[in-house]
Amino acid sequence: MIFRDATGALRVASRVVPQPMPAREFQGDSDTAERLARLEARLARIEAQLGVAATEPVTANAAADRAAPALAANDTRSADLELEVGQHWFAMAGVIVLTLGAAFLLSLPFAGLPAGAPSLAAYAVVGGLFALAHAWRRTFELVASYVRGAAMALMFFATLRLCFPLSHRVLEIDAWPARGLLIAVVAANLRIALRRRSPWLAAIAFATGGLAIAVTGAHWLAFGGLVALASVAVYVSERENWRGLSLGAMAGGYLAYLAWALGPLFRGQALHFEISAAVAPAMLLACAIVFAAGRWWQPREEAETAWDSVHALANCTLGYGVFFVHTLAAFPDGIAPAHTAAFAVFLGLAAAFWLRRQSRGPTFLYAMTGYAALSVAILKASALPEVFVWLSVQSVVVVATAVWFRSRFIVVANFLIYLAIVIGYMILAERETGISVGFGIVALVSARILHWQQDRLELKTDLMRNAYLFAAFIVFPYALYHLVPVRFAGLAWIALALGYYALSAIGRNRKYRWMGHATLLLATLFIIAAGTRQFEPAYRVLSFLVLGTVLLVVSLVFTRVRKRTAARNT
């Protein structure tokens, strides 16, 4: 290299050769690259496990591109909702409003016209609506369905107009021609709905059928027609899987029965239950069986769903609710036999669901409804305080059937009912007659049944059994305290404790021993507290001597048992 020095002379220097960098610097670069490579590999593995695509640098354009599909989807959903409201909802609302307007028009008297003229004009409009629905069946399919439903409803109102004396009556509602014409209209509506396979039209057809039953008041039409409509509704809803129709038909059927029983509701009279035929409640029970049969008839391999429980709950609540109200109001002398029959029906439905489908929800609901009906029958047939005896016996029956149904829910519900019966007796009974002893026996028997069938009930703990035993522990001292003179109450409790020890020895059950211990402690406290102040000297001495002797004997017996157990273990 040629350069000038400080004096300005030219000088030649040797070429500067680049010196190699220290090995340490190369090692640092390679470590950094290796670490970055490992980090990238680790991120790739994490993304692969999470199923996330490899990330790229996010730019403004990329973010906009990614947000565009979401915005487009939101716009699409908003447009679809707008079209749904404008096309379908408004069409349905418009058809319903026009139908109601036509029905109100038919309700006007038209005194200046012949009696049948309004109905004939309505029939002409019905024909036009059916023709319009047929013409729109492909181009406006949904609106055509609404128009067809309006025609079906208007045809029924036009026929009903012939039977009511708004100006001049054409047909008598209580005569065969009017009822036959109404039946023909309902049948025609059902045929149209089933042919179109439309739940909307089927609901209209069944509604017109229920209304026809309610307004005619004919017993034979109600007895046969309501059960027939229920059967058709159950068959169609189960075949087409129209669950909403099934619930709607159930509610409409029971409402039609209630309106039919309140016959004066449509005749301008005071509101009361006009129907008092003995067969009327039987028709309600028949409808309950029909509505339950739809779910019961399902294949056994089909898993139970929440829908089965909802269906059973509606059937029990509506069916037995209307049954209870009607029998209570119109059959005061036949409540006991009617509710006994209801008990047999609902318990039979519970057994049918259990045997065919091992169903837990419907089995529980139908069984508890049956037990409620039996309770009503017992309350009506028995007087105080004997009614509590029969209710306690019913409690044992409920526990036995709960074992068969393998239902823990029935056991819990029955225990709560048992407690209500005991508390009700303690509040309402004016004096003790020994019925409380029966409550204690029922508690012991129920606890024994639960222990005997513990595996069948799938009770993993002894909670319910202990609850019944605790109830017996409370009830027996209460009963003895009221049955014997106060000075002998402590001695009676000592005898009760010895009875528990005997049960423990016979059944080899430790729970009875603990009940004996607790009862003996209760007797000790009572004798010490009351005997020193209230008892006469002779009874005070007797009580303390007996108590002390029993305590020593029990201690000696358990000491000997403990020694035998220790020797056996060694």
Buried (B, 14 or more C-beta within 10 A) or exposed (E): EEEEEEEEEEEEEEEEEEEEEEEEEEEEEEEEEEEEEEEEEEEEEEEEEEEEEEEEEEEEEEEEEEEEEEEEEEEEEEEEEEEEEEEEEEBBEEBBEBBEEBBEBBBEEBEEEEBBBBBEBBBEBBEEBBEBBEEBBEEBEEBBBBBBBBBBBBBBBBBBBBBBEBBEBBBEBEEEEBBEBBBEBBEBBBEBBBEBEBBBBBBBBBBBBBBBBBBBBBBEBBBEBBBEBBBBBBBBBBEBEBBEBBBBBBEBBBBBBBBBBBBEBBEEEEEEBBBEBEEBBBBBBBBBBBBBBBBBEBEEEEEBEEEBBBBBBBBBEBBBEBBBEBBBEBBEEBBBBBBBBBBBBBBBBBBBBBEEBEBBBBBBBBBBBBBBBBBBBBBBBBEEBEBBBBBBEBBBEBBBBBBBBBBBBBBBBBBEBBEEBBEBBBEEBEEBBEBBBBBBBBBBBBBBBBBEBBEEBEBEEBEBBEBBBBBBBBBBBBBBBBBBEEBBBBBBBBBBBBBBBEBBEEEEBEBBBBBBBBBBEBBBEBBBEBBEEEBEEEBBEBBBEBBEEBBEEBEEEEEEEEEEEEEEEE
